[in-house]
Amino acid sequence: MSTTLTPSAAASAASSAVRPAARERGASAATLVALEIRKSLSTRSGKTLALASALLAPGITAVMAATSDDELGSAAGPIGALGLVTVLVLLAVGVLSTAGEWTHRTVQTTFLVVPQRGRVLAAKAVAVALLGAVLAAVAASATAGVLAVAPVGDLSWDGVPQALGVVVAAGAAFAVIGAGVGAAVANSPAALTGLYLTVLGVMPVLRLAQPGIAEKLDPADAVLGLAAGHGGTTQVLVLTGWVVVSLVAGAVVTSRRAVA
């Protein structure tokens, strides 16, 4: 005995067969990245940090130019040094993108919508990298603009393109480092305290006691060296190592952590 489906019934059956596949496929990678960028900028702390990262360095530059009579000589040095201020703020942007979700318990909703935790962390990493690069570019360009009009003597602009490029790349790297550490620790205050204590406390002490070891571990010193044109493969590997280790740690711990 054969059964004949009407056109409407056949269409309904086909639709039912297609829907699960579409549901399993989920949102595209670009959609997830855009969502994570929007989430990072949707909170008061996220907006404050984004503004601080973009405006702090040029603001400091303007104040220094207005209050100092010293000639700077080269624009690359201040751009690199104040770019470090920017990327240190971007560490916090990265931390809040991951640890903030655990701290405020919004991670339950995130993993309910996208159960693949690795996919979520990858989207967050790309999102904060893009956000960090853009904010660092804005800050570094604004700093260069302030230097161009400030009464700081006859400036040399040699090495400025490299300094700008290093600051932008470091902005992306530091934001990703923050995201990885935040994912591993799952607590915003603890992750922020640990990161800043390590970068601003432990590393300077290590640089005084064991400069050879510090050169291979200090991400802040790597940024300054590369921006000044004194760095090389070692400094690139230092930043790369921090990015890789933090992301791997974040991915491993996140995959095993229970969502309460």
C-alpha positions as CSV (number, residue, x, y, z in Angstrom):
1,M,0.0,0.0,0.0
2,S,1.5,3.3,-1.0
3,T,1.0,6.7,0.6
4,T,0.9,9.9,-1.5
5,L,1.9,13.2,0.2
6,T,0.1,16.3,-0.8
7,P,2.4,19.2,-1.8
8,S,1.8,21.0,1.5
9,A,2.6,17.9,3.6
10,A,5.8,17.3,1.6
11,A,6.9,20.9,2.1
12,S,6.2,20.6,5.8
13,A,8.2,17.3,6.1
14,A,11.1,18.9,4.2
15,S,11.0,21.9,6.4
16,S,11.1,19.7,9.5
17,A,14.1,17.8,8.1
18,V,16.0,21.0,7.4
19,R,15.4,22.8,10.7
20,P,17.5,20.6,12.9
21,A,20.5,20.8,10.6
22,A,20.2,24.6,10.6
23,R,19.9,24.6,14.4
24,E,23.0,22.4,14.8
25,R,25.0,24.7,12.5
26,G,24.2,27.7,14.7
27,A,25.4,31.2,14.3
28,S,28.3,31.9,12.0
29,A,31.8,32.8,13.3
30,A,31.4,36.4,12.1
31,T,28.1,36.7,14.0
32,L,29.6,35.3,17.2
33,V,32.6,37.7,16.9
34,A,30.3,40.7,16.4
35,L,28.2,39.6,19.3
36,E,31.2,39.3,21.6
37,I,32.4,42.8,20.6
38,R,29.0,44.2,21.3
39,K,28.9,42.4,24.7
40,S,32.3,43.8,25.6
41,L,31.1,47.3,25.0
42,S,27.6,46.9,26.5
43,T,28.6,47.2,30.1
44,R,29.6,50.4,32.0
45,S,33.0,49.0,32.8
46,G,33.6,47.9,29.2
47,K,32.7,51.3,27.9
48,T,34.9,53.0,30.5
49,L,37.9,50.8,29.7
50,A,37.5,51.3,26.0
51,L,37.4,55.1,26.4
52,A,40.4,55.0,28.8
53,S,42.4,52.9,26.4
54,A,41.7,55.3,23.5
55,L,42.1,58.6,25.4
56,L,44.6,58.0,28.2
57,A,47.8,58.0,26.1
58,P,47.0,61.1,24.0
59,G,45.8,62.9,27.2
60,I,49.0,62.2,29.0
61,T,50.9,63.3,25.9
62,A,49.0,66.6,25.8
63,V,49.7,67.3,29.5
64,M,53.4,66.4,29.2
65,A,53.8,68.7,26.2
66,A,52.0,71.6,27.9
67,T,54.0,71.3,31.2
68,S,57.5,70.4,30.0
69,D,60.1,72.5,28.2
70,D,62.2,69.6,27.2
71,E,62.6,68.6,23.6
72,L,61.7,65.1,22.8
73,G,63.9,64.5,19.8
74,S,62.0,61.6,18.4
75,A,58.3,60.9,18.2
76,A,58.7,57.1,18.1
77,G,59.8,56.9,21.8
78,P,56.7,58.6,23.3
79,I,54.4,56.7,20.9
80,G,55.8,53.4,22.1
81,A,56.0,54.3,25.8
82,L,52.5,55.7,25.9
83,G,51.3,52.9,23.7
84,L,52.3,50.6,26.6
85,V,49.9,52.4,28.8
86,T,47.2,51.7,26.2
87,V,47.9,48.0,26.0
88,L,48.0,47.6,29.7
89,V,44.4,49.0,29.9
90,L,43.4,46.6,27.1
91,L,44.5,43.7,29.3
92,A,41.5,44.5,31.5
93,V,39.2,44.6,28.4
94,G,40.3,41.1,27.6
95,V,39.9,39.9,31.2
96,L,36.3,41.2,31.5
97,S,35.3,39.6,28.2
98,T,35.8,36.2,29.7
99,A,36.1,36.3,33.5
100,G,33.4,38.9,33.7
101,E,30.9,36.3,32.4
102,W,31.8,33.9,35.1
103,T,31.8,36.6,37.8
104,H,28.3,37.9,36.8
105,R,27.0,34.4,36.0
106,T,26.0,35.3,32.4
107,V,28.2,32.4,31.2
108,Q,25.2,30.1,31.7
109,T,23.2,31.9,29.0
110,T,26.3,32.1,26.7
111,F,26.9,28.3,26.8
112,L,23.2,27.6,26.5
113,V,23.1,29.5,23.2
114,V,26.4,28.2,22.0
115,P,27.3,24.9,23.8
116,Q,30.7,24.5,22.1
117,R,32.9,26.2,24.6
118,G,35.9,26.2,22.4
119,R,34.0,28.1,19.8
120,V,32.9,30.7,22.3
121,L,36.4,31.3,23.5
122,A,37.7,31.5,19.9
123,A,35.0,34.1,19.1
124,K,36.0,36.1,22.3
125,A,39.7,35.9,21.4
126,V,39.1,37.3,17.9
127,A,36.6,39.9,19.2
128,V,39.0,41.3,21.8
129,A,41.9,41.1,19.3
130,L,40.0,43.3,16.8
131,L,38.8,45.6,19.6
132,G,42.3,45.9,21.0
133,A,43.8,46.6,17.7
134,V,41.3,49.3,16.8
135,L,41.5,51.0,20.2
136,A,45.3,50.9,20.2
137,A,45.3,52.3,16.7
138,V,43.1,55.2,17.8
139,A,45.2,55.9,20.8
140,A,48.5,55.7,19.0
141,S,47.3,57.9,16.1
142,A,45.9,60.5,18.5
143,T,49.2,60.5,20.4
144,A,51.1,61.1,17.2
145,G,48.6,63.9,16.3
146,V,49.2,65.6,19.7
147,L,52.9,65.4,19.2
148,A,52.6,66.9,15.7
149,V,51.0,70.1,17.0
150,A,52.6,70.3,20.5
151,P,55.5,72.7,21.1
152,V,58.1,70.0,21.7
153,G,60.8,71.2,19.4
154,D,61.9,69.7,16.2
155,L,60.7,66.2,16.2
156,S,62.2,63.3,14.2
157,W,59.5,61.0,12.8
158,D,61.9,58.2,11.9
159,G,60.7,54.9,13.2
160,V,57.1,56.2,13.8
161,P,55.4,53.7,11.4
162,Q,57.1,50.8,13.2
163,A,56.1,52.2,16.6
164,L,52.5,52.6,15.5
165,G,52.4,49.1,14.1
166,V,53.9,47.6,17.2
167,V,51.4,49.4,19.4
168,V,48.4,48.1,17.3
169,A,49.7,44.6,17.3
170,A,50.4,44.7,21.1
171,G,46.9,46.1,21.7
172,A,45.5,43.0,20.0
173,A,48.0,40.6,21.8
174,F,47.4,42.1,25.3
175,A,43.6,42.0,24.9
176,V,43.9,38.3,23.9
177,I,46.2,37.6,26.8
178,G,43.7,39.1,29.2
179,A,40.9,37.0,27.7
180,G,42.9,33.8,28.0
181,V,43.9,34.5,31.7
182,G,40.3,35.6,32.5
183,A,38.9,32.4,31.0
184,A,41.4,30.3,33.1
185,V,40.8,32.1,36.4
186,A,37.1,32.8,35.9
187,N,37.2,35.6,38.4
188,S,37.7,39.2,37.3
189,P,39.4,40.7,40.4
190,A,41.7,37.7,40.8
191,A,42.7,37.7,37.1
192,L,43.3,41.5,37.0
193,T,45.3,41.4,40.2
194,G,47.4,38.5,39.1
195,L,48.1,39.9,35.7
196,Y,49.0,43.5,36.8
197,L,51.0,42.2,39.7
198,T,53.0,39.9,37.3
199,V,53.5,42.5,34.6
200,L,54.1,45.6,36.7
201,G,55.5,44.0,39.8
202,V,57.2,40.7,39.3
203,M,58.7,41.5,35.9
204,P,60.5,44.7,36.8
205,V,62.0,43.0,39.9
206,L,63.1,40.1,37.7
207,R,64.6,42.6,35.2
208,L,66.8,44.0,37.9
209,A,67.8,40.7,39.4
210,Q,68.0,38.5,36.3
211,P,67.9,40.7,33.1
212,G,68.6,37.8,30.8
213,I,65.7,35.8,32.1
214,A,63.4,38.8,32.1
215,E,64.2,39.6,28.5
216,K,62.6,36.2,27.6
217,L,59.6,36.6,29.8
218,D,58.6,40.3,30.1
219,P,55.8,41.3,27.6
220,A,55.9,45.0,28.5
221,D,59.6,45.2,27.9
222,A,59.1,43.3,24.6
223,V,56.6,46.0,23.5
224,L,59.0,48.8,24.4
225,G,61.9,47.2,22.6
226,L,59.9,46.5,19.4
227,A,58.4,50.0,19.3
228,A,61.9,51.6,19.7
229,G,63.3,49.4,17.0
230,H,65.6,47.5,19.3
231,G,63.7,44.3,19.5
232,G,63.7,41.3,17.3
233,T,62.8,37.6,17.3
234,T,63.1,37.2,21.0
235,Q,60.5,40.0,21.7
236,V,58.1,38.7,19.1
237,L,58.4,35.2,20.7
238,V,57.8,36.6,24.1
239,L,54.5,38.2,23.1
240,T,53.5,35.1,21.0
241,G,54.3,32.8,24.0
242,W,52.1,34.9,26.3
243,V,49.2,34.8,23.8
244,V,49.5,31.0,23.2
245,V,49.9,30.0,26.8
246,S,47.1,32.1,28.1
247,L,44.7,30.9,25.4
248,V,45.6,27.3,25.9
249,A,45.2,27.6,29.6
250,G,41.9,29.3,29.2
251,A,40.6,26.7,26.7
252,V,41.7,23.7,28.8
253,V,40.2,25.1,32.1
254,T,37.0,26.3,30.5
255,S,36.4,23.0,28.8
256,R,36.6,21.2,32.2
257,R,34.9,23.8,34.5
258,A,31.3,23.1,35.6
259,V,28.7,25.7,35.0
260,A,26.8,26.1,38.2
